Amino acid sequence: MDIHQIEDGFAVSPQITADDIPALAKAGFRAIICNRPDAEGPDQPGHEEIAAAATQAGMDFRFLPVTPGMVRDDTADSFGQMLMELPGPVLAYCRTGTRSATLWSLAQASRRPLPEILSRTKAAGYDMNGVARRISNGGKTPTDTGDAQYQVVIVGAGAGGISVAASLKSRRPDLDIAVIDPADIHYYQPGWTMVGGGIFNAETTAKTMGSLIPKGVTWLKSAVAAFEPENNAVILDGCRVVKYDRLVVCPGLKLDWAAIEGLEETLGRNGVTSNYRYDLAPYTWKLVSEMTAGRAIFTQPPMPIKCAGAPQKAMYLSGDAWRRRGVLDQIDIQFCNAGGVLFGVKDYVPALMEYVRRYDAQLNFFHNLVAIDGPARRATFQTCAPDSEPRQVQMDFDMIHVCPPQTAPDFIRVSPLADAAGWVDVDQATLRHKTHDNIWGLGDVMNAPNAKTAAAARKQAPIVAANIVADIDGRSAVAQYDGYGSCPLTVERGKIVLAEFGYGGALKPSFPTWLLDGTRPTRAAWWLKEKLLPPVYWKAMLRGKEWLARPEKITARSE
């Protein structure tokens, strides 16, 4: 644990786990405040899991989530009230401790002089100078002048963010670019299916963020609080202001584990797992490799989700592992899909159905997971088939692989950049914002009707880069996106159905059918997924080398 003492009776820390609670209780802490919203990171335990452990240790627990950077006046007031009501000493935590330290600073503004607040937080390792203006100015954040100014600011350092930064630098090496992201680790998330299938080690899917930021690009290791597009400003955690000439928004999406009742408390135990979290994918393989009989459930929530094929990929690889070990006949495989089709592009369904039959998997459409009782090993689904009354169905399980519901991040959904559904509102061809013409979006967070995959971001990044450079030169958009996405469906160990498609489900194969027919399972596609795509991701895509991703030029079209 990394405890930062701010004053007698109060400390802050980065993210804690349930396993830390006994040591915190032994250290004398009597209350815990969680200031981190659930599902911010793929390796983050939910607050309910921490709360249960705290209660068991006889400690008080409060949940006061703060979207990164969005420390509101009423939230700071609530925090101050909690500190007065809770038994001390109190520990508050978030991702790094910054939000908790910021809340304490604002809550103390009327009680202590500013120099004392800054001194105490600095001694604890947190620089609150960015909040000093707000403390002395009634919480108002001026945007007429910024703390920093860049030609291009990129929000999010995932696959899309780093790729577009690298593509911009390859076109204009002299561009002054900043990437904003608070994460220390960058994950190759497409590899987690292979981790859950016992093919990759989890460690190979993670690299330090600092090693991947392109040379000459400034990394602002902070979270975004809000956007003020009318002022060309991004407000960061701690109320710092970053100004831009052009903005790219690509922070990914939020995995909403809390939307399923009881899920957070049982993830990683009681047979409940998910390849959508870095620390849980190895548990998937542990369950699969040890299972010899019983029921295995694989779930898929309503769209949109990233990599729509991932839930069934887990099912196929698990079924193949059980078949190879000779125990498949003893395992009841249930695929519970909130939607009404196995896969959204019909050309790939016949090949997939062959494997559904091979593994004797039962397809349950219009089954949306709404609750899990981990200790009882029971899942509850809401069914809503056409022309049928909605009802709840319960299934017992020995193992369940859960794909969580997914939404745009909170700070996006409440921003002026979002459409009515909460996604960044872009033109689906140029990826330029429909309202603010110096803003672009790409990756999972935007509202273009394409599949949310890393392969889509690989195509989108050069398009955004080309169009930004054209805009800098005073020209109209020069490149357009055709909705390309790819989903390598791992139907068995050694074979993949390589689904590649664009807007409207149009097939977009990268290779001639004589070389690789994506509508049927092939070893060539497996080799591509296992051997070629990881180095393409790390060494080409994230470095601005646009292999098989050259932007398509705009044909007769006006923005």
C-alpha positions, 0 to 999 in steps of 0.5 A: 500500500502507498499511504500518504498522510495529509494530517492527523486523522486523514490520509489518501492513497491510490487504488486499494484492494480488498486484500489491503483492508486487514492491514489498514485496520491493523494500522488504525484506520476506522473509515474508508472513502472511495472517490473513484467511480467503478470501471475506470480501468480494466484492472480495477476492483469495484467499490462494493468489493472493497466495502464488503471487506471493510464492513467485515473488518469493522470499518465504516465505508463511504462511496463518493465517486468523482469523475476524473477532474470533475470535483464539484463544489457540492462533492467537496462539501459532501466530502467535508461533511463525511470527514466530520461524521466518520470515525477517524483516522480516515483513508480516502482513495481514488486511482492515484490519490489526487482526487481525494487530495483535491477534495480535502483541499477544497473542503478545507478552503474555508477553514485553513489558509491557502499556504497551509493547504498547499504545504500539507498536500505537497508534503504528502506528494500532491501538488495542489497549485492547479486548484489554488485558483479555484480555492481563492476564486469560489470554485470558478475555473477561468478559461480565457488563458490556459496553463498550457497551449498545443497545436493538437491535443489528444484525449486518450492514449489507447490504441487510437490516441497513440496511433493518431499522434504517431500518424500526425508526427509522421506527416508533420514532425514539427507539430506541437502535440500533447496526449492526455491520459492518466494510465501508467500501463497501455494494454493490448486488449485484443490479446486478452481472448488469447490469455483466457484461452491459454495461448498468451501470457497476460504480461505480453499484453501490457507495456508501460505508457511512457515507452509508447508515447511517440518521440516529441509528443508531450504526455500529460499524465492526468485525467480530463474533467470537462471540455469547453469547446467554445474556449478551445479548452480542456479542463484537467484533474486539479482544474488545470486548463489546456488550450488547443488549436485542434482536439482529438477525442478517443478515450475508449469506453467504460465497462459498466460492471456495476450495471449487473447486480452482485457482479462486482463482489464476485468477480475473480471467484466463485467461477465468475470471470471475464476476458474484458479485464486484464487481471481476470483473463488468466482466471478464465483459463484457470477455470477452463483448464480445471473444469471437467463437468458442469455448466459453463455460461457465456454472456453478451450484453446489448450493443454497443460493445467493443469487439462484439465477437469476444464473448463467443470467442471465449466460448469457442476456445473453452469448448475446444479446450474441453474437446481436446481433453475429452470432457466436452460431453460432460459440460453444458455450454450456454451462450446467453445473448441479449441480442437476437443474432449470433453475429451481426454480419450474416456471411460469417454465421454459417461457419460459426454455427458449425462450431456451435454444433461441434461444441453442442452449445445452446444459444439463448437469444434475448437473454440479458444478464441482470444479476449474479449470486456468486456464492450460490452460483446462480445467474439471473437473465431478463428475457425480452424476445419479440412478441413475448412478455418480459420475464426473468430466467435463472440459471445455475452455473459452475463457470460463467464468463461475463461480458459487461455492459458498456457506455461512453465514459462519464466525462464524455456523456455529460460533455457538449461533444456528445450526442443524445446517447452520450457518444462523441458526435462525428461525421461517419466519413471524415470523423470530424465533429458535427458541431465543432469543426476543430475537433475529431473523434475516433475509436470506441467513444464515437457514434459512427455506426461501425464495430468497436475494434482495435482494427477499426482504430488502426484504419481511423487514425491515419484518416484523422491525421490526414484530415487534421493536416489538411485542415491546418493547410486550409484545405477540406477533408482529404480522407474518408472512413468506410466503417472498416472493422475486423473481428478474428473469431477464434473458433478453435485453437489453430483456426480463425474465422476472420470477419472483416466488414464495413458500414452496412455489413459490407465485406472488406477483406484485406486479402484475396480469397485464394490466400485467406477466405475470411468466411471460413475457418483457416490456419492462416487467419490464426497465424495472423492473430497469434504471430503477426497482429501483436507486432503490427500493433506494437511496432507499426500501428503505435509508431505511425507505420500504416501497414494495410491502413492507408487512408482512403481518399475522399471521392465526390463528396462534400462535408 
